[in-house]
Structure formats: structure tokens, C-alpha cells
Amino acid sequence: MGAKTALVTGSNRGIGFEIARQLGKQGVTVIMTAREQEKGIKAVEELKREGLDVHFQELDITSDSSIKHLYSEINKNFHKLDILVNNAGVFIDKNFTVLEVDRDTVSKTMETNTYGPLFLTQALISLLKSSDDARVINVSSGLGSGNSIGESHPAYSLSKAALNIVTIQLADALRDKGINVNAMCPGWVKTDMGGAGAMRSVQDGADTAVWLSLAELNTTGKFFRDRKVIDW
Ligand SMILES: NC(=O)c1ccc[n+]([C@@H]2O[C@H](COP(=O)([O-])OP(=O)(O)OC[C@H]3O[C@@H](n4cnc5c(N)ncnc54)[C@H](OP(=O)(O)O)[C@@H]3O)[C@@H](O)[C@H]2O)c1
């Protein structure tokens, strides 16, 4: 087992899968999660073939019972958590403006992109406290940053702006408990979500989250892109 243990949500594909791979390559034991067991096991098997110490746990971040079950499995099998990467997310209002978006779309987006990271982090605090250098990394987006918000994709922007606020609040609450909490934007990345026209590879998209997970830094409550602090 690696010295550090990380949990990466939504790591069956896209940026989360690459974050799990890069952390694994650095010797971290990685708990990979997916909401569908079959997809998660397939992803874990792929990284095991690369020689990485990866494990599968099922997780739907919108479900309290799923979060509770995950907590007890990690507590039983790993006893602590050093790194939590809240990566799982949805982008279901690509074609809506703020004048058209419906309540169901806003609710589903908030449940996944904002409430999921908030309640998962809450549930795992006691395990993070058992680490001597715990980090929480929230995968946010420039589309949730004050400078870039416009009329388009209102639910997604709202959810990521709110995730940024959750990041600041958690960082404040956990500052004296030795748990650093930061947000990062991966840039526009070629994944199912980003689409084929995106500018960045998953390797580049994952880089800052991995750096925030492992680099020697004592920063909390900040928003990063390309390893640099950016404005909220
Ligand atoms: N791609 C970009 O250009 C870009 C830019 C800025 C920020 N981001 C952020 O980066 C993160 C990863 O994005 P991506 O591009 O890798 O997206 P992706 O390819 O669509 O992957 C999203 C992942 O989240 C999982 N997920 C969705 N809802 C979930 C739930 N309720 N519970 C657990 N897992 C759930 C998905 O699982 P399933 O396979 O089951 O659907 C999948 O594993 C997201 O937070 C996204 O907002 C992406």
C-alpha cells in the first residue's frame, strides 16, 4: 500500500480517471469511485494493468446512503484519507440561457456539482483528520468565476460558483484542523463533457489537481489554474 491514500470521485472516465492515474504513478493508493459498478471496475482494472495500487468503491455523490456506505468501507479498509478530489460533475445545460433553464436542470446540477462535494467532504472529515497532511481539491471551472459568468449554461455556472463558495467555507472551517481545501479549474479539456473541440488533453487538465494533492504547499481557500492562483 502507498504511504498516502486518495479518493477521486467520478474516476471511471475523463479528468477523474487521469487524476487517479497520475496520483497512482506517484505511489499514492487511490480509491476510484463510479456510480456504476461495471464502469468503475473496468477503469480500476485498466490502471491495475499499469501496475498502480487502485481500488474500487461505488459512489453516487447525490445519495446520502451511498456516501455513508463509502465512509464505512474506507474506515474499515484504509482507516484514513489523505487526499479527497471532488471531481465528479455534470454539465446538462450546455444549450440553455438563464431565461430558458428549468428547475429540474438547476436542481440536478446543484445536487451533483455543489451539494455532492459539500456533503461528501463533511462525511469524510474524521478520516481526513487522521492524516498529518490532508488535502481536499474541488474540481471547479472558470465558468463559475465572476469574470466569465454570462447568460449561458446558467445551472453549471451557478453550481461551480457555489462550489467555489463551499471551498472558501470549508477551508475556513478546517484551517485549524490541518486540512487544506482548494478549488481548481482544469481548463477546457477533451472529455465527454468538454467535447472533441476542447483545447486541452486530460493529462494537462489533471495536472493542477495532482499538484495540489502532493506538492509541498500550505495554501488553503484558493482557486487555481495551471498551478497559479486565479481570481474567484
Ligand atoms: N472537460 C472540461 O472542459 C471541464 C472544464 C472545467 C471543469 N470541468 C470539471 O471537471 C470535472 C470532470 O469533468 P470531465 O470533463 O472529466 O467530465 P466527464 O467526462 O463527463 O466525467 C464526469 C464524471 O463524473 C461522474 N458523475 C456524474 N454524476 C455523478 C454522480 N451523481 N455521482 C458520482 N459520479 C458522477 C461521471 O460518472 P458516469 O460515467 O456514471 O456518468 C463521470 O465519471 C467536472 O467536475 C467538470 O465540471 C471540466
The ligand as a Tripos MOL2 file, in Angstrom:
@<TRIPOS>MOLECULE
LIG
   48    52     1     0     0
SMALL
NO_CHARGES

@<TRIPOS>ATOM
      1 N1        -13.9650   18.9320  -19.5370 N.am      1 LIG1
      2 C1        -13.8430   20.2330  -19.3350 C.2       1 LIG1
      3 O1        -13.5770   21.0080  -20.2650 O.2       1 LIG1
      4 C2        -14.0100   20.7970  -17.9370 C.ar      1 LIG1
      5 C3        -13.7680   22.1670  -17.7480 C.ar      1 LIG1
      6 C4        -13.8900   22.7190  -16.4800 C.ar      1 LIG1
      7 C5        -14.2460   21.9030  -15.4180 C.ar      1 LIG1
      8 N2        -14.5070   20.5750  -15.6240 N.ar      1 LIG1
      9 C6        -14.8880   19.7720  -14.4580 C.3       1 LIG1
     10 O2        -14.0340   18.6560  -14.3600 O.3       1 LIG1
     11 C7        -14.7190   17.5660  -13.7340 C.3       1 LIG1
     12 C8        -14.5700   16.3180  -14.5830 C.3       1 LIG1
     13 O3        -15.0940   16.6080  -15.8650 O.3       1 LIG1
     14 P1        -14.8900   15.6630  -17.1450 P.3       1 LIG1
     15 O4        -14.6780   16.5530  -18.2920 O.co2     1 LIG1
     16 O5        -13.9260   14.5800  -16.8400 O.co2     1 LIG1
     17 O6        -16.3830   15.0730  -17.2640 O.3       1 LIG1
     18 P2        -16.9320   13.6610  -17.7580 P.3       1 LIG1
     19 O7        -16.0200   13.0350  -18.7380 O.co2     1 LIG1
     20 O8        -18.3480   13.9290  -18.1510 O.co2     1 LIG1
     21 O9        -16.9020   12.7880  -16.4110 O.3       1 LIG1
     22 C9        -17.7180   13.1270  -15.3370 C.3       1 LIG1
     23 C10       -17.5760   12.0800  -14.2570 C.3       1 LIG1
     24 O10       -18.4530   12.4430  -13.1760 O.3       1 LIG1
     25 C11       -19.2440   11.2960  -12.8500 C.3       1 LIG1
     26 N3        -20.5190   11.6590  -12.2250 N.ar      1 LIG1
     27 C12       -21.5140   12.4240  -12.7160 C.ar      1 LIG1
     28 N4        -22.5320   12.4630  -11.8370 N.ar      1 LIG1
     29 C13       -22.1610   11.7130  -10.7660 C.ar      1 LIG1
     30 C14       -22.7840   11.3670   -9.5400 C.ar      1 LIG1
     31 N5        -24.0110   11.7820   -9.2160 N.pl3     1 LIG1
     32 N6        -22.0970   10.5940   -8.6760 N.ar      1 LIG1
     33 C15       -20.8720   10.1490   -8.9620 C.ar      1 LIG1
     34 N7        -20.2200   10.4110  -10.1180 N.ar      1 LIG1
     35 C16       -20.8850   11.1940  -11.0110 C.ar      1 LIG1
     36 C17       -19.4470   10.5870  -14.1900 C.3       1 LIG1
     37 O11       -19.9050    9.2620  -13.9850 O.3       1 LIG1
     38 P3        -20.7530    8.4630  -15.1190 P.3       1 LIG1
     39 O12       -19.7310    7.8480  -16.0600 O.co2     1 LIG1
     40 O13       -21.5320    7.4640  -14.3500 O.co2     1 LIG1
     41 O14       -21.6140    9.4710  -15.8120 O.co2     1 LIG1
     42 C18       -18.0130   10.6740  -14.7110 C.3       1 LIG1
     43 O15       -17.2030    9.7080  -14.0980 O.3       1 LIG1
     44 C19       -16.1670   18.0140  -13.5640 C.3       1 LIG1
     45 O16       -16.3850   18.4830  -12.2510 O.3       1 LIG1
     46 C20       -16.2790   19.1750  -14.5470 C.3       1 LIG1
     47 O17       -17.2850   20.0840  -14.2010 O.3       1 LIG1
     48 C21       -14.3940   20.0070  -16.8640 C.ar      1 LIG1
@<TRIPOS>BOND
     1     1     2 1
     2     2     3 2
     3     2     4 1
     4     4     5 ar
     5     4    48 ar
     6     5     6 ar
     7     6     7 ar
     8     7     8 ar
     9     8     9 1
    10     8    48 ar
    11     9    10 1
    12     9    46 1
    13    10    11 1
    14    11    12 1
    15    11    44 1
    16    12    13 1
    17    13    14 1
    18    14    15 2
    19    14    16 1
    20    14    17 1
    21    17    18 1
    22    18    19 2
    23    18    20 1
    24    18    21 1
    25    21    22 1
    26    22    23 1
    27    23    24 1
    28    23    42 1
    29    24    25 1
    30    25    26 1
    31    25    36 1
    32    26    27 ar
    33    26    35 ar
    34    27    28 ar
    35    28    29 ar
    36    29    30 ar
    37    29    35 ar
    38    30    31 1
    39    30    32 ar
    40    32    33 ar
    41    33    34 ar
    42    34    35 ar
    43    36    37 1
    44    36    42 1
    45    37    38 1
    46    38    39 2
    47    38    40 1
    48    38    41 1
    49    42    43 1
    50    44    45 1
    51    44    46 1
    52    46    47 1
@<TRIPOS>SUBSTRUCTURE
     1 LIG1         1 GROUP 0 **** ****
